[in-house]
Amino acid sequence: MIERILEAGNLTRACMEVVKNKGAGGVDKMPVRKLKAYLDANREKLCHSVRSGEYLPQPIRGKQIPKGNKKMRLLGIPTAIDRM
């Protein structure tokens, strides 16, 4: 199953979905618009770390956002890489 997920076409599609959705950067502050360049430069390293079980997601960045009732709620924002 992991091999199918890591196929080049699947990673590219996942990357494009994250980019299309836009959104804020995570704790690494990498803008979503830079995800494709990151994937192009680091695809083999990323795939190897997933296959070997060494990949660890980054911490989630917390951001307070207003709710409709004038209260705030905490939004968890993963890195663009972890979203992919």
BAFI-3210 file (N, C-alpha, C; in Angstrom, 3 decimals, decimal comma, padded with zeros to 6 digits):
// residues 84
n [1|2|3|4|5|6|7|8|9|10|11|12|13|14|15|16|17|18|19|20|21|22|23|24|25|26|27|28|29|30|31|32|33|34|35|36|37|38|39|40|41|42|43|44|45|46|47|48|49|50|51|52|53|54|55|56|57|58|59|60|61|62|63|64|65|66|67|68|69|70|71|72|73|74|75|76|77|78|79|80|81|82|83|84]
n.u [000,821|001,923|003,784|002,147|001,001|003,260|003,897|004,980|003,001|000,844|001,927|002,417|-000,203|-001,319|000,254|-000,516|-003,183|-002,922|-001,604|-003,550|-005,551|-004,470|-003,855|-002,346|001,125|002,828|004,534|007,058|007,014|007,009|005,748|002,766|002,819|005,398|005,624|005,624|008,151|009,730|009,006|009,897|012,670|013,197|011,986|012,950|014,349|012,276|010,493|012,132|012,425|009,804|009,318|011,230|010,313|011,218|010,167|008,806|006,062|005,880|005,484|002,220|001,074|-000,469|-003,252|-005,247|-008,554|-011,427|-014,721|-018,193|-019,680|-018,332|-016,348|-013,202|-011,443|-009,129|-007,134|-005,543|-002,644|-001,074|002,196|002,881|004,080|003,357|000,615|000,442]
n.v [-001,191|001,264|001,662|002,207|004,597|006,192|006,395|008,278|009,721|009,775|011,229|013,641|014,422|014,666|016,727|018,833|019,124|020,065|022,483|023,746|024,111|026,032|027,859|028,300|028,287|025,766|024,925|025,022|027,161|027,107|028,263|027,182|027,438|026,793|024,100|022,254|022,691|021,912|019,196|018,272|018,574|016,967|014,468|011,709|011,450|011,966|009,843|007,659|008,051|007,638|004,973|003,614|004,008|006,114|008,629|011,408|013,300|016,882|019,081|020,439|023,628|025,995|028,177|030,833|031,403|033,423|032,531|032,411|033,300|035,287|034,118|032,393|029,870|027,148|026,456|023,844|023,671|021,828|021,214|021,982|019,841|017,672|017,733|016,862]
n.w [000,000|000,809|-001,229|-003,435|-002,619|-002,605|-005,279|-008,092|-009,561|-007,753|-005,583|-006,872|-007,582|-005,009|-004,026|-005,748|-004,987|-002,354|-002,881|-004,444|-002,558|-001,005|001,918|005,180|006,213|008,137|011,217|010,140|008,502|005,729|002,742|001,103|-001,649|-002,343|-002,219|-004,429|-005,637|-003,492|-003,305|-005,815|-005,487|-003,283|-003,417|-003,545|-001,109|000,719|000,096|000,748|003,533|004,385|003,536|005,101|007,610|009,059|008,781|010,367|011,276|011,481|014,343|015,067|014,138|016,164|015,934|016,899|016,026|015,261|016,314|015,337|017,525|018,921|020,373|020,604|018,771|018,686|015,984|014,323|012,416|010,080|008,571|005,112|003,826|005,459|005,035|002,458]
ca.u [000,000|002,812|004,385|001,154|000,887|004,487|004,088|005,199|001,728|000,053|002,535|002,195|-001,618|-001,497|000,907|-001,349|-004,376|-002,524|-001,329|-004,836|-006,301|-003,741|-003,722|-001,183|002,239|002,876|005,627|008,260|006,773|007,132|004,489|002,220|003,197|006,739|005,578|006,024|009,611|010,276|008,808|010,805|014,045|013,356|011,094|013,597|014,628|010,985|010,008|012,985|012,121|008,499|009,504|012,056|009,656|011,910|009,454|008,020|005,405|006,279|004,430|001,126|001,076|-001,771|-003,641|-006,576|-009,414|-012,719|-015,943|-019,312|-020,256|-017,327|-015,351|-012,095|-011,159|-007,776|-007,023|-004,258|-002,180|000,105|003,057|002,435|004,604|002,518|-000,704|000,567]
ca.v [000,000|002,431|001,870|002,873|005,979|006,902|006,500|009,671|010,339|010,027|012,338|014,873|014,796|015,123|018,039|019,814|019,351|020,931|023,810|024,312|024,477|027,155|027,680|028,857|027,398|025,182|025,377|025,242|028,431|026,969|028,577|026,091|027,636|026,240|022,658|021,509|022,785|021,074|017,804|017,988|018,503|016,047|013,308|010,442|011,491|011,845|008,471|006,763|008,189|007,002|003,518|003,080|004,260|007,211|009,900|011,877|014,579|018,022|019,529|021,233|025,042|026,430|029,564|031,178|032,056|033,773|031,807|033,319|033,792|036,170|033,327|031,959|028,439|026,838|025,739|023,169|023,797|021,007|021,720|021,626|018,504|016,712|017,710|016,086]
ca.w [000,000|000,862|-002,557|-004,298|-002,153|-002,955|-006,728|-008,511|-009,931|-006,542|-004,843|-007,639|-007,413|-003,625|-003,956|-006,448|-004,162|-001,242|-003,445|-004,867|-001,357|-000,396|003,357|005,873|006,484|009,472|012,079|009,327|007,794|004,281|002,059|000,297|-003,052|-002,558|-002,008|-005,628|-005,758|-002,424|-003,693|-006,929|-004,990|-002,148|-003,571|-003,168|000,333|001,392|-000,096|001,539|004,962|004,623|003,399|006,186|008,889|009,735|008,617|011,506|010,992|012,300|015,261|014,505|014,560|016,662|015,624|017,397|015,036|015,862|015,979|015,119|018,782|019,525|021,080|019,764|018,802|018,266|014,721|014,174|011,038|009,783|007,504|003,760|003,539|006,170|004,386|001,227]
c.u [000,870|003,407|003,408|000,991|002,081|004,771|004,140|003,887|000,871|000,615|002,310|000,758|-001,878|-000,903|000,022|-002,624|-004,057|-002,293|-002,633|-005,641|-005,705|-003,583|-002,407|-000,094|002,184|004,044|006,907|008,176|006,946|005,785|004,050|002,660|004,584|006,775|006,044|007,532|010,290|010,171|009,758|012,239|014,267|012,531|011,741|013,873|013,337|010,459|010,817|012,627|010,765|008,652|010,235|011,425|010,296|011,155|008,641|007,369|005,903|005,158|003,397|001,239|-000,340|-002,030|-005,056|-007,349|-010,771|-013,831|-017,053|-019,866|-019,268|-016,328|-014,260|-011,986|-009,762|-007,820|-005,634|-003,838|-000,940|000,967|002,491|002,888|003,734|001,112|-000,682|000,568]
c.v [001,262|002,711|002,557|004,335|006,801|006,958|007,974|010,380|010,670|011,192|013,664|015,348|015,329|016,519|019,109|020,123|020,281|022,354|024,504|024,821|025,698|026,905|028,212|027,809|026,879|025,729|025,642|026,531|028,332|027,279|027,412|026,221|027,069|024,718|021,878|021,537|021,918|019,602|017,420|017,783|017,399|014,772|012,011|010,369|011,296|010,412|007,483|006,843|007,574|005,482|002,916|003,280|005,390|008,535|010,209|013,199|015,657|018,357|020,392|022,664|025,413|027,890|029,770|031,880|032,346|032,841|032,838|033,943|034,645|035,434|032,942|030,440|028,221|025,990|025,120|023,172|022,927|021,670|021,283|020,214|017,451|016,648|016,835|014,609]
c.w [000,000|-000,511|-003,505|-003,905|-002,625|-004,455|-007,116|-008,838|-008,726|-005,741|-005,560|-007,492|-006,005|-003,441|-004,584|-005,670|-002,992|-001,743|-003,828|-003,672|-000,654|001,095|003,887|006,031|007,911|010,273|011,298|008,511|006,277|003,634|001,176|-001,162|-003,369|-002,449|-003,228|-005,811|-004,697|-002,813|-004,819|-006,439|-003,954|-002,244|-003,077|-001,673|001,134|001,299|000,734|003,024|005,308|004,576|004,599|007,567|009,678|009,668|009,865|011,126|011,953|013,288|014,523|015,035|014,995|016,324|016,136|016,287|015,675|015,388|015,811|016,381|019,588|020,402|020,082|019,828|018,249|016,999|014,668|012,714|010,837|008,710|006,156|003,408|004,205|005,587|003,148|001,571]
res [m|i|e|r|i|l|e|a|g|n|l|t|r|a|c|m|e|v|v|k|n|k|g|a|g|g|v|d|k|m|p|v|r|k|l|k|a|y|l|d|a|n|r|e|k|l|c|h|s|v|r|s|g|e|y|l|p|q|p|i|r|g|k|q|i|p|k|g|n|k|k|m|r|l|l|g|i|p|t|a|i|d|r|m]
***
